[in-house]
Structure formats: structure tokens, C-alpha cells
Amino acid sequence: MRNTPLYSSLRAFADTQPLRMHMPGHHGKPLHMPELERFSELDFTELPPTGNLFSPGGAIEAAEDLWARAFGMSACLFLTGGSTQGIHAALTLACRPGDRLLMDRGCHRSVYHAMALLDLKPIYLSRPWRREDGVSGPISPQSVEKLLKSHPKCKTVCITSPTYYGVLSDIPAISHIVHQYGGILVVDGAHGAHLPFLGLDAFRGADLTVVSAHKTLPVPGQTALLFSGGLFHGDDLRRAGAIYGSSSPSYPMMAAMDVARAWLEEKGADDYRTTAAFVSDLRRTFSALRETPELRLDPARFVLNTPDGYVRKAALETLGVYPEMADCGHIVCILTCADRRAEFARLIEALNRTAPPAGTAARQIPPPPELPERVLSPRQAMFAPVDVLSLQKAEGQISVDQVAPYPPGVPIIAPGERIGKKHLSYLSEIGYNMTEKVRTLSHRV
Ligand SMILES: Cc1ncc(COP(=O)(O)O)c(C=O)c1O
């Protein structure tokens, strides 16, 4: 494969058979685990020939620049701590401690954790409930504008796109509005690392974008990337990434991202397009979440509508087919360029074999209730002493966790909010496990 600056330089250095008097302790010798035997060869530490993730220059930055170019961005930082690390770094760059944050209420818990670390005060953007699909729709540019207008001090906006269900928001249009108000747009694109390779304009205009390479590309777990659209420089990304990342980032993980990008550019994007075409056929064959002019979807994500997703998922698992996620009305399958004809055939067969009896009514999923009363900031709540209660006994208590069932994939209760009767009734109605434990503000303080 051509054009893999990091992988090629590590390979060339390993081939010189250096005497490794440094970390990691395996010194390049085979690991005592057959599956990982050769992993150690490229598992280096910071040395003059291998470079340093958190210093500019060298093969690592060359490899990051190629990723930035593939995404149409100005700078990129490799992450070995998942999108979680990237989200923390991005919000550290975009906000000052104590700032207000206009955020998609459906953001991942890493955003809630960043709010606690940085003492950010959330203003929540809600998503329209799509009754017919039983999922939350995209964030509208109008809703972003309305809240920016009414909260002029709020300068950072954080949105998840695509969602777990593959719902895309119009990031170019939203970024236009955010910039008109002098703000910074952070996009959590954890589920969308493949989208630019499919030719989608998924992140244009975002000031900071985070993607989990490991979720949808052929790379190891925890690999992820942070991009700047131009406002921040490579040095900014490195500085913020280093706060939350290990000072011993994994070279094999970084090299795997280098090679994956080169492979996607040479061949993998075609494989991904084949997968997207297959998903498009699946959506026509089975009852599934489908694109409409108001609902743009990740072309590779397959969301099956089914009367009881948990039962169907269990049935699929007895056939050896493991979906990503189930809820009371859907099953979410992540299909990638790794899936070929044999996997497609196996999935179709399993879906046919587990089909519910004809005429089984689809479950109507109720819309989420209104937001609970907010009592504490996320920081006050998340760093407070806690009691642990089952949800069914937690009415009236202040939650320090988010309780975020799928659907809607949006916290029904967020940190610092009071757990109300109607929130508990909703959770019970959608089949949430009410014996599940929730951490609440301790009365012993
Ligand atoms: C929307 C979203 N953002 C961020 C993350 C965190 O990603 P990672 O597991 O790569 O740290 C996840 C993980 O599932 C996610 O779903």
C-alpha cells in the first residue's frame, strides 16, 4: 500500500532490529498470546525515529495531515482513548471553565463528563420526536438559531451527528448559523468516521469534529480522530489531546489508522459503497428506518423496525448474529466495509428466520416527557457524594447520572435533575428496567 508515512517508518525502523532498551517491556519480542504475537514489533515508544504524538513534525503528523485532507479539514490529531478523549479535548478548546454550552441533549455521556470537568452550564437543544419512526429526528438549524439568539453569552454548540440510529443533522447549515453568532461548533461524529469516504458532506463547517475510527472502520478498538476545520491549529489539538490522553499512546493503533486511511483511499471506499448499496436493498426488503427529505441517514446503518427489538435480538443471537443494539421497537446493525457477500447473506437469512408472525403490530413508542426540574449543575451533581437507589425508589431524588434509554437515545434525566413521577412512568412504559440502580445526591451531606 502506498502513502502510509507512519506505518512505513515504524516498519523500516523495526527492520533495523534495534536493541530496544526502552518501554514497552516486551522489547519487540513476540507477546505470549498467539493472536497478538507480532503486535510487539511496531509497538514502540517515543524515540527519534518514531516521533511523538504530542509534538509536531515527523511521520505521525504526516499521517495525521493525510487524514485531515481526506476529511477536508485543516488539522487532525490521532486519539488512542476513543472519541471520549476527543470530546473532552474539543470542549476544552472550545469553552472556558464555567461557560454555557448549547448542546444536543442526546449527547454521549463523555460530553456530560466534560461538562462536569469544565463546569459547563448546559442549555439543551431538543430533537423532534418522529412518532412514525419511533426515533428522534435531526437538530434543526432553526432551533440552534433560536437558542443562540436567546442566550447571547453562549458561544459553543455541541451536536451529535450521526446518532446511534444513523440520523444526520445538517452540519453545514448549522455551522453557518453558529458562525453568524460568533460561536464555535463541535460535532460528535463518533459513528460517522466512514462518511467522508462515502462522499458525504457530513462535517463541513464544524470547527472541531471527533470521530471514532474504531466504530465503523477496520482499525482496533479505541482508535479515534479529532479534526479542526481551521479555527484551531495542530498545536492546539495536541495540547488539549495530551490533557486527556495517555503519555504512552499506542503506535500500532496510530499506524493502523494510517494504513486504514490509505486502504480506504485505494480500495476500501468502493467496498464501503457496496455495503451502502446492500443496506439500501435491506431497507427496501424489510421494514426499516428509511430516508425521506426530512430524515437524512447514514447510508451504512441499518435500523430494523420490529415489534420487540429485545426479543428479536435474542432470537438473532441464538443464530450467532449479534446486532449492535436493540430497543423496544428496533434493532440497530452497524454494517461496514468489512462485511461482504457471505455476511450479507447470513444477515438476510437470520432476519428471515426470526421474523415475527405476520400481522404482529409494531409497538408505538411514546414521545419522551418534558425535561425534569434542574436543581444542580452537572459539576455539582457529578462530584457530589451519592446514594445508590433502584430507579423505582428514586422519585423526587436528584440524579447524578444520566438515565438515557434507547429510544430516544436522549437522557430522560440528566445529571443535576430531579427524578419526577412522569419520568419514571415513561421509563416504565418503554420497558426500562426499573430495578436498575441510579446514583442520586446523598442525603448524608
Ligand atoms: C455518540 C457517541 N459519542 C461518543 C462516544 C464515545 O466513543 P468512544 O467509545 O470511541 O470513546 C460514543 C460511544 O459509544 C458515542 O456513541
The ligand as a MOL file (V3000), in Angstrom:
LIG
                    3D

  0  0  0     0  0            999 V3000
M  V30 BEGIN CTAB
M  V30 COUNTS 16 16 0 0 0
M  V30 BEGIN ATOM
M  V30 1 C -22.3400 9.3940 20.0740 0
M  V30 2 C -21.1040 8.8910 20.7780 0
M  V30 3 N -20.1310 9.7580 21.0760 0
M  V30 4 C -19.0060 9.3730 21.7010 0
M  V30 5 C -18.8180 8.0710 22.0730 0
M  V30 6 C -17.5530 7.6700 22.7570 0
M  V30 7 O -16.7650 6.9790 21.8460 0
M  V30 8 P -15.5380 6.0560 22.2540 0
M  V30 9 O -16.1260 4.7640 22.6970 0
M  V30 10 O -14.7560 5.9640 20.9770 0
M  V30 11 O -14.7750 6.7380 23.3340 0
M  V30 12 C -19.8260 7.1200 21.7900 0
M  V30 13 C -19.6410 5.7200 22.1930 0
M  V30 14 O -20.4660 4.8690 22.0150 0
M  V30 15 C -20.9990 7.5480 21.1240 0
M  V30 16 O -21.9790 6.6920 20.8410 0
M  V30 END ATOM
M  V30 BEGIN BOND
M  V30 1 1 1 2
M  V30 2 1 2 3
M  V30 3 2 2 15
M  V30 4 2 3 4
M  V30 5 1 4 5
M  V30 6 1 5 6
M  V30 7 2 5 12
M  V30 8 1 6 7
M  V30 9 1 7 8
M  V30 10 2 8 9
M  V30 11 1 8 10
M  V30 12 1 8 11
M  V30 13 1 12 13
M  V30 14 1 12 15
M  V30 15 2 13 14
M  V30 16 1 15 16
M  V30 END BOND
M  V30 END CTAB
M  END
